[in-house]
Amino acid sequence: MEPIEPLPLNLPLARRLIVNFIRAELTRFGFTRGVLGLSGGVDSSLAAYLAVEALGATNVLGLILPYRTSSPASRADADLVVERLGIAARVIEITPMVEPYLAQFAQNDARRRGNVMARARMLVWYDQSEEFRALVIGTSNKTELLLGYTTQFGDSAAAILPLGDLYKCQVRQLARAVGVPEPILAKAPSADLWEGQTDEGELGFTYDDADAILYRLVDERRRVEDVLAEGFDARLVQRLVELVRRNHFKRVFPPVPKLSARTVGVDFLYDRDWGT
């Protein structure tokens, strides 16, 4: 196959739409402030830049939540975003929160340890949002949401997901356009859940390859056989299809058995702003 080109994105339009979205979704419920976790990665950095543009620097709180094995370089990149944006930030070490549990139940299981850390961070986001009188701004992108490469009630937990309709390659494009520092753009994506962990290493494929296939399957509604006819690796295509299918439960409201005339999530389906 020829080298995969990044998916096209109208950068000025995407920027304006997301900024307006952040402002509208927070203010419709009476909030003017947002909190978000800052990992030092491109997703959280872009979300912070757009949140500041929407709400103003004084109305955004960045939360830096390292674990004892977290990369010092990631911490430095998060600090750089805070400095560039001029936002308030709090550094809260999660090691004392999670170590007692991990020592008892998940000491030797990297995936379980990572999930515990992600959910501990979620706890801090929501507690800090209460003090700051803010809503939690999530940083998950479309690729992660489709593949289920998130921790349910962890990094996927948020009041809004402003990057949720941007594939990873589009996040990089928009991040460069808004001025996210180059060291953040250049490094390998990582959730920094254990030493040496990278997203692509854990997944076993690159984001660019996944984005190209997912775009055809999801956005263009192409059949699997049509995507394969373009020369994409059959095993990767089938794996991505299975990941999207298997992780659908992370993208929907928990199913409720229908017992009444109007059931939440079944036929009580008002828009988000019902009653406002």
C-alpha positions as CSV (number, residue, x, y, z in Angstrom):
1,M,0.0,0.0,0.0
2,E,1.0,3.6,-0.5
3,P,1.8,5.6,2.7
4,I,-1.4,6.5,4.6
5,E,-2.3,10.2,4.4
6,P,-3.7,11.8,7.5
7,L,-7.5,12.3,7.4
8,P,-8.4,15.7,6.2
9,L,-9.7,18.2,8.7
10,N,-10.9,21.8,8.3
11,L,-8.8,23.1,11.1
12,P,-10.3,26.6,11.6
13,L,-13.8,25.2,11.5
14,A,-13.1,22.3,13.8
15,R,-11.4,24.7,16.3
16,R,-14.4,27.0,16.3
17,L,-16.9,24.3,16.6
18,I,-15.2,22.6,19.6
19,V,-14.6,25.9,21.4
20,N,-18.2,26.9,21.0
21,F,-19.2,23.4,22.1
22,I,-17.2,23.6,25.3
23,R,-18.7,27.0,26.1
24,A,-22.3,26.0,25.3
25,E,-22.3,22.7,27.1
26,L,-20.9,24.0,30.3
27,T,-22.9,27.2,30.4
28,R,-26.2,25.6,29.6
29,F,-26.1,24.0,33.1
30,G,-24.9,27.1,34.9
31,F,-21.2,26.4,34.9
32,T,-18.4,28.6,33.7
33,R,-15.4,26.5,34.7
34,G,-13.8,23.3,33.7
35,V,-11.3,20.9,35.2
36,L,-9.3,18.3,33.3
37,G,-6.4,15.9,33.8
38,L,-3.1,16.9,32.3
39,S,-1.0,13.9,31.4
40,G,1.6,15.7,29.2
41,G,0.1,14.0,26.1
42,V,-1.3,15.5,23.0
43,D,-4.9,14.8,23.8
44,S,-5.1,16.5,27.2
45,S,-2.9,19.3,26.0
46,L,-5.2,20.1,23.1
47,A,-8.2,19.8,25.3
48,A,-6.6,22.3,27.7
49,Y,-5.8,24.8,24.9
50,L,-9.4,24.7,23.6
51,A,-10.9,24.9,27.0
52,V,-8.9,28.1,27.7
53,E,-10.0,29.5,24.4
54,A,-13.6,28.8,25.3
55,L,-13.7,29.7,29.0
56,G,-10.6,31.8,29.7
57,A,-7.5,30.8,31.6
58,T,-8.8,31.7,35.0
59,N,-11.7,29.3,34.5
60,V,-9.7,26.2,33.8
61,L,-8.0,24.0,36.4
62,G,-5.4,21.5,35.3
63,L,-4.9,18.4,37.4
64,I,-1.5,16.6,37.3
65,L,-1.9,13.2,39.0
66,P,1.4,11.2,38.9
67,Y,2.0,7.7,40.2
68,R,5.4,6.7,41.5
69,T,6.3,5.1,38.1
70,S,5.1,8.0,36.0
71,S,7.5,9.4,33.6
72,P,9.3,12.7,34.7
73,A,9.2,13.8,31.0
74,S,5.4,13.5,31.0
75,R,5.2,15.7,34.2
76,A,7.5,18.2,32.5
77,D,5.3,18.4,29.4
78,A,2.2,18.9,31.6
79,D,4.0,21.7,33.4
80,L,4.9,23.2,30.1
81,V,1.2,23.3,29.1
82,V,0.3,25.0,32.4
83,E,3.0,27.6,31.9
84,R,2.1,28.3,28.3
85,L,-1.6,28.7,29.0
86,G,-1.3,30.5,32.4
87,I,-3.8,28.2,34.1
88,A,-4.0,27.1,37.7
89,A,-2.8,23.6,38.3
90,R,-2.7,21.1,41.2
91,V,-0.3,18.2,41.5
92,I,-1.8,15.4,43.5
93,E,0.1,12.2,43.9
94,I,-2.1,9.1,43.5
95,T,0.4,6.6,44.8
96,P,-0.8,6.7,48.4
97,M,-4.4,6.2,47.2
98,V,-3.8,3.1,45.0
99,E,-0.8,1.3,46.6
100,P,-2.7,-0.4,49.4
101,Y,-5.3,-1.8,47.0
102,L,-2.7,-2.9,44.4
103,A,-0.6,-4.6,47.0
104,Q,-3.6,-6.8,48.0
105,F,-5.3,-7.5,44.7
106,A,-3.5,-6.4,41.5
107,Q,0.2,-6.4,42.2
108,N,1.4,-8.4,39.2
109,D,-1.3,-7.5,36.6
110,A,-0.3,-4.5,34.6
111,R,-3.8,-4.0,33.0
112,R,-5.6,-4.1,36.4
113,R,-3.0,-1.8,37.9
114,G,-3.5,0.7,35.0
115,N,-7.3,0.6,35.4
116,V,-7.0,1.2,39.1
117,M,-4.8,4.2,38.5
118,A,-7.2,5.6,35.8
119,R,-10.1,5.3,38.2
120,A,-8.2,6.9,41.0
121,R,-7.5,9.8,38.8
122,M,-11.2,10.0,37.9
123,L,-12.1,10.2,41.6
124,V,-9.7,13.2,42.0
125,W,-11.1,14.9,38.9
126,Y,-14.6,14.8,40.2
127,D,-13.7,15.8,43.8
128,Q,-11.7,18.7,42.6
129,S,-14.4,19.7,40.2
130,E,-16.8,20.0,43.2
131,E,-14.4,22.4,45.0
132,F,-13.7,24.4,41.8
133,R,-17.4,24.5,41.0
134,A,-16.7,23.1,37.5
135,L,-17.5,20.3,35.2
136,V,-15.0,17.6,34.1
137,I,-13.7,18.0,30.6
138,G,-12.7,14.7,29.1
139,T,-9.8,14.1,26.8
140,S,-10.6,10.9,24.9
141,N,-10.5,11.0,21.1
142,K,-12.7,9.1,18.6
143,T,-10.1,6.4,17.9
144,E,-10.0,5.5,21.6
145,L,-13.8,5.6,22.0
146,L,-14.3,3.3,19.0
147,L,-11.7,0.8,20.0
148,G,-12.6,0.9,23.7
149,Y,-9.0,1.9,24.5
150,T,-10.3,3.7,27.6
151,T,-10.9,2.6,31.2
152,Q,-14.7,2.7,31.9
153,F,-15.3,5.1,34.7
154,G,-11.7,6.1,34.5
155,D,-10.2,8.2,31.7
156,S,-13.5,8.0,29.7
157,A,-15.5,9.5,32.6
158,A,-16.4,13.2,31.9
159,A,-19.2,15.6,31.6
160,I,-18.2,16.5,28.0
161,L,-15.8,14.9,25.4
162,P,-14.7,17.8,23.1
163,L,-12.3,15.6,21.2
164,G,-14.7,12.7,20.9
165,D,-15.3,13.2,17.1
166,L,-11.6,13.6,16.2
167,Y,-9.5,10.6,15.2
168,K,-6.0,10.6,16.7
169,C,-4.3,11.8,13.6
170,Q,-6.8,14.7,13.5
171,V,-6.0,15.5,17.1
172,R,-2.4,15.9,16.1
173,Q,-3.3,18.2,13.3
174,L,-5.5,20.5,15.4
175,A,-2.9,20.4,18.3
176,R,-0.3,21.7,16.0
177,A,-2.6,24.4,14.6
178,V,-3.5,25.8,18.1
179,G,0.2,25.8,19.2
180,V,0.6,22.8,21.4
181,P,4.4,22.5,22.1
182,E,6.4,20.5,19.6
183,P,7.9,18.1,22.2
184,I,4.4,16.9,23.1
185,L,3.5,16.5,19.4
186,A,6.6,14.5,18.6
187,K,6.6,11.9,21.4
188,A,5.0,8.5,21.2
189,P,1.4,8.4,22.6
190,S,1.3,6.9,26.1
191,A,-1.2,6.6,28.9
192,D,1.8,6.5,31.2
193,L,0.2,3.7,33.3
194,W,3.5,1.7,33.7
195,E,7.1,2.3,32.8
196,G,7.8,2.1,29.1
197,Q,4.2,1.8,28.1
198,T,3.0,3.2,24.8
199,D,-0.4,3.1,23.2
200,E,0.7,1.7,19.9
201,G,3.0,-0.9,21.6
202,E,0.1,-2.1,23.7
203,L,-2.4,-2.1,20.8
204,G,0.0,-3.7,18.4
205,F,-0.7,-1.3,15.5
206,T,-0.3,2.4,14.7
207,Y,-2.9,5.0,15.2
208,D,-2.5,6.1,11.6
209,D,-3.3,2.6,10.3
210,A,-6.3,2.3,12.7
211,D,-7.6,5.7,11.8
212,A,-7.5,5.1,8.1
213,I,-9.5,1.8,8.5
214,L,-12.0,3.1,11.0
215,Y,-12.7,6.2,9.0
216,R,-13.7,4.0,6.0
217,L,-15.8,1.7,8.2
218,V,-17.5,4.2,10.4
219,D,-17.6,7.6,8.6
220,E,-17.9,6.3,5.1
221,R,-20.0,3.3,6.0
222,R,-17.9,1.0,3.8
223,R,-18.2,-2.8,3.9
224,V,-15.3,-4.8,5.3
225,E,-14.7,-6.4,1.9
226,D,-14.5,-2.9,0.3
227,V,-11.9,-1.9,2.8
228,L,-9.9,-5.1,2.2
229,A,-10.0,-4.4,-1.5
230,E,-8.0,-1.3,-0.9
231,G,-5.1,-3.4,0.3
232,F,-5.4,-3.1,4.1
233,D,-4.2,-6.0,6.2
234,A,-7.1,-8.4,6.7
235,R,-6.1,-9.4,10.2
236,L,-5.9,-5.8,11.3
237,V,-9.2,-4.9,9.7
238,Q,-10.9,-7.8,11.4
239,R,-9.3,-7.0,14.7
240,L,-10.5,-3.4,14.6
241,V,-14.0,-4.5,13.7
242,E,-14.0,-6.9,16.7
243,L,-12.7,-4.2,19.0
244,V,-15.4,-1.8,18.0
245,R,-18.1,-4.4,18.4
246,R,-16.8,-5.9,21.7
247,N,-16.4,-2.5,23.4
248,H,-19.7,-1.0,22.5
249,F,-20.8,-1.3,26.1
250,K,-18.4,1.5,27.0
251,R,-20.1,3.9,24.6
252,V,-23.7,3.5,25.8
253,F,-25.9,4.2,28.8
254,P,-26.1,1.0,30.9
255,P,-29.0,-1.1,29.6
256,V,-32.2,-1.0,31.7
257,P,-34.8,-3.8,31.5
258,K,-38.1,-2.3,30.3
259,L,-40.8,-2.7,33.0
260,S,-42.8,0.5,32.7
261,A,-44.4,2.7,30.1
262,R,-41.4,5.0,29.9
263,T,-38.0,3.6,30.6
264,V,-34.8,5.6,30.9
265,G,-32.5,4.9,28.0
266,V,-35.3,3.0,26.0
267,D,-38.2,5.4,25.4
268,F,-37.4,8.2,27.8
269,L,-34.9,9.7,25.3
270,Y,-35.1,13.4,25.6
271,D,-32.3,15.6,24.4
272,R,-29.5,16.4,26.9
273,D,-31.0,19.9,27.4
274,W,-34.5,18.7,28.2
275,G,-36.1,21.1,30.7
276,T,-33.5,23.9,30.2
